[in-house]
Amino acid sequence: MHRMMVVSALLCMPLLTACASSQPITKIETVRTVVPAALTRCKERPPMPEPPVTDQKVGRLLVDLIDAHDDCYGKNQRIRELQDIDHEKAD
């Protein structure tokens, strides 16, 4: 019985040392994206029209809201592109 345990231990020893010397599987790297200050500020939301509210005032509000949305969306899209470029450089 004792001899069997010694033989088993000797056979398992190479397996244990092989695991200890393996290379790491993953590599963690922090990538910092520099975002220009101009991309961090969007246009302000336009104010509600003053009474009396007319169709022309509502139309102008809608155009201004769409313009503010497009401005902010475009800047967010540019930030995403900058992050993608930085991640490609890191790889």
Buried (B, 14 or more C-beta within 10 A) or exposed (E): EEEEEEEEEEEEEEEEEEEEEEEEEEEEEEEEEEEEEEBEEBBEEBEEBEEEEEEEBEEEBEEBEEEBEEBBEEBEEBBEEBEEEEEEEEE
